[in-house]
Amino acid sequence: MSEEHSYLTLTDANFQNEVMESEVPVLVDFWAPWCGPCVAMGPVIEALAQEFAGKAKIAKLNVDENPMTAGKYAIRSIPTILIFNQGNLVDGAVGLASKSMLREKLNSVPAWA
């Protein structure tokens, strides 16, 4: 039985379309299943996905399965959170981040569609 999530699962194949061409801001959690802090971020990402439904995309990208995108953004530590707006990287955080901090970062993105 597969688990349903509110967040979007990104891959090297869909990153351009889902993130760079998105009409709404996108928060991307770069993670891996073997990373304890990444797993701990899971509920935060899920809660943000529900909170920002229709206003922003909340997404996760497994760095082990998608090395091209992780390499493009020089992801060296995980979890790393990057926020994109209109195809531009506008903010980010490395390491565990609180829901309130990420909410504040998303709310400060200027051009909501």
C-alpha positions in Angstrom: 0.0 0.0 0.0 1.6 3.3 -1.1 1.6 6.3 1.2 -0.2 9.4 0.0 1.6 12.7 0.4 0.5 16.3 -0.1 3.9 17.3 -1.4 5.2 16.9 -4.9 7.9 14.3 -5.6 10.5 15.8 -7.9 13.0 14.0 -10.3 15.7 15.1 -12.6 13.1 14.6 -15.4 10.3 16.8 -14.0 12.4 19.5 -12.2 12.4 22.0 -15.1 8.7 21.8 -15.6 7.5 21.6 -12.0 10.0 24.1 -10.5 11.6 26.4 -13.1 8.4 26.9 -15.1 6.0 27.0 -12.1 3.6 29.9 -11.9 3.7 29.7 -8.1 6.6 29.7 -5.7 8.2 26.3 -5.1 9.9 25.0 -1.9 12.2 22.1 -2.6 13.5 19.8 0.1 16.7 18.0 -1.0 16.8 14.8 1.0 17.7 11.1 1.2 16.0 8.3 3.1 19.2 7.3 5.0 19.5 10.9 6.5 18.0 11.1 10.0 17.5 14.9 10.0 15.9 14.6 6.5 13.4 12.0 7.8 12.7 14.3 10.8 11.9 17.1 8.3 9.2 14.9 6.6 6.3 16.0 8.8 7.2 19.6 8.5 7.3 19.3 4.7 3.9 17.5 4.7 2.3 20.2 7.0 3.6 23.0 4.8 2.3 21.2 1.7 -1.2 21.1 3.2 -1.0 24.7 4.5 0.2 26.2 1.2 -2.0 24.0 -1.1 -3.0 26.2 -4.1 -0.6 29.0 -3.2 2.8 27.3 -3.5 4.3 24.0 -4.5 6.0 22.0 -1.7 8.3 19.3 -3.1 10.9 16.8 -2.2 13.8 15.6 -4.3 15.8 12.5 -3.3 19.4 13.4 -4.0 20.5 9.8 -4.4 18.0 9.1 -7.1 18.4 12.5 -8.9 22.1 13.4 -8.9 21.9 15.8 -11.9 19.6 18.3 -10.1 21.4 17.9 -6.7 24.7 18.5 -8.5 23.4 21.5 -10.4 22.5 23.3 -7.1 25.7 22.1 -5.4 23.9 20.3 -2.7 26.6 19.2 -0.2 24.6 18.8 3.0 21.1 17.5 3.5 18.5 18.4 4.3 18.8 21.5 2.1 15.7 23.6 1.4 15.7 25.9 -1.7 12.8 28.2 -2.6 12.3 29.2 -6.2 10.0 31.9 -7.6 9.5 32.4 -11.4 12.5 30.1 -12.1 14.8 32.0 -9.8 16.4 30.7 -6.6 15.2 33.3 -4.0 15.9 31.7 -0.6 17.0 28.6 1.2 18.2 26.9 4.4 20.6 24.1 5.2 19.9 21.6 8.0 16.8 21.1 10.1 14.4 24.1 9.7 11.3 24.8 11.7 7.9 25.0 10.1 7.5 28.6 11.3 10.9 29.6 9.7 10.0 28.0 6.4 6.5 29.5 6.5 8.0 32.9 7.0 10.4 32.4 4.1 7.5 31.3 1.8 5.3 34.2 2.9 8.1 36.7 2.1 8.3 35.5 -1.6 7.0 38.7 -3.4 5.1 37.6 -6.5 2.3 35.2 -5.5 0.5 34.1 -8.6 
